[in-house]
Amino acid sequence: MLRCIECGREYPEDEVRYRCDCGGLLEVVIDLDKVENVFDGKNITLWKYKSFIPVEKRVSLNEGGTPLYRLENLQKELEMRELYVKNEGANPTGSFKDRGMTVGVSKALELGMDKVICASTGNTSASLAAYSAKAGIRSYVLVPSGKIALGKLAQAIVYGAKVVPIRGNFDDALRVVVEASRELGVYMLNSINPFRLEGQKTIAFEVFDQLGFVPNNVILPVGNAGNISAIWKGFKELYEAGFIDKLPRMIGIQAEGASPLAKAWKERREFKPEEKPETVATAIRIGNPANWKKAWKAVEESGGSLESVSDEEILKAQKLLASKEGIFVEPASASSLAGLIKLKELSLIEPDESYVLITTGHGLKDPNIIIENFKLPEPIEPSLEAFKEVL
Ligand code: AN7
């Protein structure tokens, strides 16, 4: 069953529907009497948690089961007790979007849809393209022209999506996609589609399964605000099923130039979209997060917070995570570490608590950002002499 988060109206799951008639966001209601307690720390993959996932079909590329690292070096340097990274870049197409797409594309098949569409800052398009290739259906992706990382564009192209660049940003693209899905009968797989979040909530299941306990805090980047909502839903389901007895705080980080949620939160005022979002972290260059109401609830209910970080802080954190821990993530993902560092400096977090940072996408998706900011030395003659000289 689907339920409106605003008015509570319910709809069956077998109709194509993205919003309530009142305009509210929908969420899938899971029967928690039927879920299985499989949290034994073993054989972790997304589909291990199938009793929580509301589809029967399974279009899969073996997503989930991503590594959870203890940041031994960084926790010492930052004088914190317990720091972890859950590295979602290790998914099949290199981002957490694969969790949403394995479920979303499976749902498309169950509904008998043979065309799917999304707007994307890059990762969603790469993932949708891959899963629809696997499913043998057609995919259309609309991306902001010139503002999508090279690796993501290459992925969408090679997996065989119809890639359409638009003159505008993600928010403009999403507006067109919502209209197109309605008019053209194409199934929309942006994160307003509640089935996407049913896949992404498994990040919460895996964190608990891998750690064996619930961390005090989960920190992650926020763009369209689907993932923070999904992870919170996952933890709440574990709680309501009686598998855990406490919940983490959800801490969402936005890039300063695209931070409508963090601004509203910090200034204690109504949410207002950002007209001209801008950031080096193109994945989260989003001014009007479609899921903002779900995300706001997640932060409020969990006792968490929303913060923003500058592009400079993001790039510094990206370098730090790679050079101290061997984990290369894209700029948007590094905003979780940048946010942690900023909150620590502002004494807004407790160094003795446990923190899990979600790094959402692989660093190789956006190699330009590294290369453009680094000057290689001049090439040397192929001799030991010449090599010794540069040393
Ligand atoms: C690496 O691909 O919105 O807050 O169109 O690629 O759930 O939107 C990407 C989002 C964080 C933000 N990190 O997650 C898209 C898109 C990375 C991302 C986010 C995205 P949401």
Boltz pocket constraint, residues with backbone or C-beta under 6 A from the ligand:
constraints:
  - pocket:
      binder: B
      contacts: [[A, 95], [A, 119], [A, 120], [A, 121], [A, 122], [A, 123], [A, 124], [A, 125], [A, 191], [A, 221], [A, 222], [A, 223], [A, 224], [A, 225], [A, 226], [A, 227], [A, 228], [A, 283], [A, 284], [A, 330], [A, 332], [A, 333], [A, 360], [A, 361]]
      max_distance: 6.0
